[in-house]
Amino acid sequence: MEKTGYDLKEAAKLLESAGVHLAGIAGDVMLADYLLVPEQKHGLDDLGKRYLDHPLGTALGEEAQLTWALDSLLAEKLEENGVTGVYRDIELPLVPVLADMERAGIAVDVSALQALSTELGARLAEEEKRCHALAGQEFNVASTQQLAEVLFEKLGLKGGKRTKTGWSTDADTLDKLREEHALPGAILAWRELSKLKGTYVDALPPAVNPKTGRIHTHFRQAVAATGRLSSNDPNLQNIPVRTEEGRRIRRCFVAAPGHVFLSCDYSQIELRILAHYCGDGPLCESFRNDEDIHRRTASEIFGVMPGLVTPDMRRAAKAINFGIVYGMGAFRLANDLRISRTEAQSYIDGYFARYPQVRAYMDGAIARAREKGYAETLYGRRRPNQGLDAKNPMDRAGAERIAINTPIQGTAADLIKLAMVRVHADVAGTSARLLLQVHDELVLEVPEGDVKEVAERVRAAMEGVATLCVPLKVDAGWASTWDAAH
């Protein structure tokens, strides 16, 4: 029997805990509304007011009655807006997958986290003393007001910017001020350690379920306008992977006895999607030939043979490759690479001279969004996009970034969701289970003796989930901790 409801992922988990499996999911009005108006709230009360002018009351059975009334109405709107396919083929099949992932949870080594917390606490105290020494006085390092007074009044640093509430002490400002004084860099180091300790190291042990001994994050399917999943209670998608401290946190995630974590990660998926939209040119050639895309780009824009590309050239090319689809300009590139804006602009000009297909895609994406009023993914997911004709340059630039990025990031989100459904089905009935999705990465827990076979099956499922004009590529690794598997 087909079933429709509101937020059926939660219903599925509740029923499963009582020994009842929820099958036949045919509709979820929360997800339908998410596809229609992705940037609004999707509570049942919000839906009642928006579509029926009927806020949710307290009468018995009113939630069911309201859901029933919304179902057929929203089905018509999905059809009118051309997003029924995304609803039926991507979002609804993902509901039981996410429910199983949340019930499975993931284990952490609590004692290792507690030891790391003690260590970070000592390092924070040292960083605080260092900040005081550099400032020449004691002050509350966590207070933006006191920090602003030290930086701009006592030390007289010149590179600050004022906001409506006073001097800014955000990360970008402090990063620029590093050249004037050592204190801003010390503050950034303190903030990074403080965030890691408070947001992750200290927050993870209390999140362990005493019955299962595992952490059960919640994957939120109807939040990000791009279609990406988000994670909360706790957020396991934002643990830094590029810093040593972040990797040490990931080392505290441990596989069950006799099992390993299998990490399967799409390689440069957003650049491959960009290449697909370009259709031809050196970006496509590079992926089809399995070249180092950043080395190829550096070779193109700097006019040197690939073997003569220096690490700095490749780093600049990498920054451009990943930044270009987010609308990065010369100002941001100059800050990221610590070069002059003139030099950064010459890099960008060189990039578009060698990759005219990318410029054509960007211009076309903006034109299509202006004509339609929305940006669209390869699978038809839509994101409303107003402001492309705004008089305010910042508003217009922001709308242009949405027009350019949504087809790229949104298509990547669609692909990973499709892959999750396929992988979940492939491992059903085995001892392997899907635990986490971190944007382009899937993490499974697999019996150690089965991991090679499962890795090949998962790789094949992920790489075969779509046919683009360039191949999808998945990197796989496994180990007893999340960090070592990645």
N, C-alpha and C positions, 0 to 999 in steps of 0.2 A: 504494500500500500504506500502511495506517495504521501509525503508529509511536508508541510510548509510551516515555518515558524519565524521567530525573531531570535537572532543570535543562537543558532542551533548548535554551535560548537560547545557552548556551555551546557546546553541541554544534553548533548551526547555524552559529555563527561559525567554529568550527574547520573544519567541512566546507567552508564557503564559501571559506575561505582555500586549500583544496586543490582548488577548482574544482567542488565537489559541492554542489548545492542540496538542502537538507533540506525535503521536502514531506510532506504527509500527517500533520502533527502531530495526534495523537488523544488524547494524555494526557501529563501531567507530574506525577509523584507529589509533587514538591516543592510545586507550586501547589495540588494537592488538599489536602495537609496544611495549607498556609497558610490555606485557606478553612475548614478544620475547627477548627483551633486557632491563630488568627492571632497570639497573643501568646507562642507557644512557639518553640523552635528547629526548623529544618526540614532539618537535615543528613540525609543518607541513613542514617547510623548512628543518629541520633535516631529516625528513622521505624522502623528495624528493631527497636529496643528497645521503642518505644511500642506498636507494633501486632502484632509477631510474637515479641517477647521474644528477638530474635535480632540481636545487634550485628553490624555489618559486619566481616567477617573479611578475610583477605588471599589467600584461594584464588582461583585463576584463574576469571574469569567470575562471581564472587560478586555483584558490583554489579548485573549484568544479571539474575541469578536473584532477587535481593532486590527489584529494581524490578518484575519480572514478578509476583512474589507480592503485592506491595503494590498493584498497579494495580487488580485486580478487587475487592480488599478495600476500598480507598478509594473506588472508584466506588459501592459499596453505601452507604458512610457519607455520601458527598455527597448521595445520593438521600434517605437517612433524614433528613438535616439540612436538606433543601430548598435546597441551594446548587448543584445541578447546573447550573442556568441560568447563574449567575455564572461557573462554571468553563468551560462550553462556549461561552458567548456573549461573555464579556469577557476572562478571563484567558488561555485558550489561544490565541485569535486574536491576542492582543497579543505573543506570543512572537516570531514572525518580524519583527514591526514593530520591537521593541526591538533585535533582533539587527542589523537593517539600520541603525538609528540609531547603534548603537555602532560598527559598521564604518565608517560615513560619517565620524564625528568632526566637529570644528569647528576652524577655524584661528584662531590668535592672532598678534598683532604682538609678537614676543618683545622686540625692541629698545624698543618703547614700554613694555612691562612693566618692563624693566630700568631705564629712565629714571624710571619712576614709583617703583620700589623705592628708588632713590637719593634721590629727593625725600622720600619718606615716612621714610627713615632720618634725614635731616636734621631733619625736623619732629618725629620722635620724640625726638631729642636735645634739641631746644628745649623740648618738653613736659616732659621729665624735669627739665631745669633749672628750669622754672617750678614743678614740683611741689616740688622741693627748696627753692626760695625761699619758697613758701607755707608749707612745713613748718618753715622755719627751721633745717633741717639736711639733710644728705645721708642717703639711705636707699635700699634696693633697691625701686624702684617696683613690681617684679613680685612681691615677697614680701608675701603677705597678712598674715603675722605681723608683719613690720616696719611695714606700713601700719597695722595695728590699734593697735600701740603708739603710733604718731604721732598717730592720730586720737583715741583714747580715753584715753590716758595723758598724752601731752604736751599736746595741744590741749584735752583734756577735753570733747569733744563729747558731747552727752547723748542723741542720737537713735539710738544703736546698739542692737543686739540680740545676746544671747549664744546660742551654740550649744553642743553637747557638747564641741566642740574649741576654743572660745574665741569672741572677737568676730567677728561676720559682717562681711565687706567685699564682699558681693555687689552686683550692679548696683542692685537695688531699695533696699538700705540706703544706698548712696552717693548715689542720686538724692534720697532724703529728706534726707540730710545737707547737700545743697547750700545749704539755707536758713541753716544755721549757720555755714558756712565755705566758702571758694572752693576748698580743696584737693580735696574729693570730686569736684567737677566736672572739675577738671584731671586727676584719676586716670581718670575715665571717658573723657575725650578721649584720654588716652595709651593706654588699653586698646583703644579702637576702632581707632586707627591701628595698634597692634601686631598686632591680629587681622587687619586687612586686609592688612598687609604679610606676615605669616607664613603665614596660611591661604590667601591667594589670590595676591597679587602675586609672592611668592617661590616659591610652590609650583607655579604654572602653567607656567613655562618648562621645568622638568625633566619635566613630564608630556607634553610634545610628543613624539610618536612620530617617531624620526629617519627612518623609511621613508616615512611619509605626510606629515610636516610638520604634523600635526593632533593635537588632543587627543581621546582616545577615552574618555569617561567610561563608567562602568558604571551602568546603571539596575537597581536592585534591586526586583524585583517582589513579593518575599515577606518584607517587613520591617514596614511600618507597619500597625498593627492597623486603621486606618481604611480601608485600601485604597489609600492614596496611594503613588505611586512615590517612591523615594529615589534619590539619585545619589551615587556615591563614586569615588574614584581618578581625578580629583578630583571633589569635590562642586561641581556647577555650578548647583545649585538655591538655594543660600543666599547668593549674592553680593548684597549690599544694593543695592536699587534706589532707595531714598528719599534716600540721602545723596550728596553730590557725589563723594566718594571712590569709593563703590560704582559710580556711573555711569561714572567714569573707567576703572574696571576693565573694565566692559562695552564701553567704546569700544575696548578692545584686542582684542576679538573681531571678526575681519574676514572678510567674504565673499570667496569665490574670485574671481579676475579675471573680469569680465564678468557677475558675479552680484550679487545683493543678498540680505540677510536679510529674510524676510517674517515678521513677528511677528503672531500672531493670538491675541487674549486674550479670554476670556469676561468680560463686564462684570458684576460683582457677582453671580456665579453662586450663591454660598451664600445671599445674601439672596433671590434669585429662587426657590431651592429652598425656603427658609423660607416664602415667599409661597405656593408650591404646597401645602405642608403646611397652611397656614392656610386655604386654599380660597377665602376672600373677605375683604372688609375693605379699609381704606385702603392696606395694603401692596400688595395685588394691584392695586388701582386705579391706584396710582402707576406700577407697572411697565407695566401695560396702556396707560397714557396717555403712556409714555416721559417721565415727569417726573424731575426731580432728586430722588431718594429722600431724600437727607439734608436738603434744603431743605424737602421736604414733612413729614418727621418733625419738624424744628425748628418748623415752623409749627404742627403739631398739638400738640406738648407745651408750647410756650411761649405758645400762644394768640394768635399774630400772623398777619397776612396774609403769604403767601410773599414778597412784595416787600419786607417789613420785616424779614426774617430777617437778622441780623447774622452776620459771619464766626464770631464766638465761639459763637453759637447753632448754626450749622451744624456747627461742629467738635464741639460737645457731642453733637448728634444723630448724627453719624457715629460717634463713639466708642460710643454706645449701640447703634446699629444693628449694628455689627460685633462688639461685645462681648457682646450679649445672648445669642447662641446659644452662647457659650462659658461661660455661667453667671457672667458678670461681675456683682459686687455693688457696693454703694455704696462700699466701701473702695477697691476697685481704680479705679472711675470717679473718685473724689475725687483719687486719686494721679495718674491720667492727665491730668486737667483742672486739677489744682492748685486745687481748690475744697474747701469743707468737706464732711464726710461727710453732714451734714444736707441741704445743697444738692444733693449727688449723689443722695441717696435721693429727694428731691423730683422730680428729673429722671426717675428710674426709675419712680417712682409715676405721674408724668404720662404716661410712655411706655405703661405697661400700661393706663392708663385710656383712652387713645386707640387702643391696639392690643390689645384683649382676645383677639383670635384668636391672638396670639403666646403669651400666657399659657396659653390653652387647649391649644395645641400642646405647650408645655413640660410642663404637667401630664400631658397624655396620653402623651407620650413616656416620662416617668418611670413612669407606671402600667403601660404596655405592657412596658417592660423589667423591671419588678418581677414581672409576671405570667409572662413568658416566660423570664427569666433571661438575656436578651441584647437588645442594641439592633440595629436592622435598617435597611438602606438601602432605597430605593425599588425596587432591583433584587433584593433578597433577600440581600445580603451581611450576615453576622451577626458581631457582636462580643460575646463573653461579658461580662456586666455584673453582677458580684456587689457586695455592699456597700451596696445601696440601703436596707437595713434595719439597717445598722451602728449601734452605739451611739455610736461616735466621730463627732462632727459633721463633722470634716474628711474622714474616710473616706466618710461618707454624701454630703457635698457633691461629692466627687470622682466618685463613682459617678453622681450626678445629672447632672453635666456630661457624662459619657460618654453617658448615655441621651439627653440633649438634642442633643449635637453630632454623634454618630455618624450619625444619619439625614441630617444636613445635609452634613457634610464627606465622609462616605462616599459619598453619592449624587453629590456633585461629582466625587469620584475616579472613580466608575463612568462618569459622563458623559464625562469627558476621555479615559478609556481607550477607550470606544466611538468617540469622535471621532477618536482616533489611528488606529484600525483603518480607519475610513472614509476619512480623509485619505490614509493610506498607500496604500490601494487606488486612490484617485482620481488620485494623481500617479504611480502605477506606469507604467513605460514612457516617462515624460517625463524631462526634464533636471532637474526639481525634485525635491528630496528632503527628508524630514523629519529634522531634526538633534537637536532638544532638546524636552523637555517640562519646564516649570517650573510645576508645579501647575495653574494655570488658563491657562497660555500655551503655545502651540506655536510653535516657531521652525523655519522652512524656509529652505533655500538655493535660490534660483530664478534662472534666467537673467533679466537685467535687462529684456529685451524682452517676457518672458512674465508679468511679475509681476502686472499688473493682472488678467489673465484668471485666473491661479492664485489670487490673493487672493479673487476672487469665488467660485471653486469651493470653496476652503477654508472661507470664511465660510458658504456655503450648507450644506456638510457638517456643520460644527460646530453651526450654529443648528438644523439639521434632525435632529440625532441623537436628539432626544426631544421629545415633545409634553407640555409642562407647562401649567398653567392660566395662566401668564404666559409671554411670549415669551423665549427665550434670545437674547442679543445678543452679538455678537463685534465687537471693535474691531481693525482691521488697520492695520499701518503697515509701511513697508519702507525700507531704507537700506543703506549699505555696512558699517555697524557695528551691533552688537547694540543698543547704547544708543540710537542714533538711530532704529532701527526700532521700538523699544518705545514 
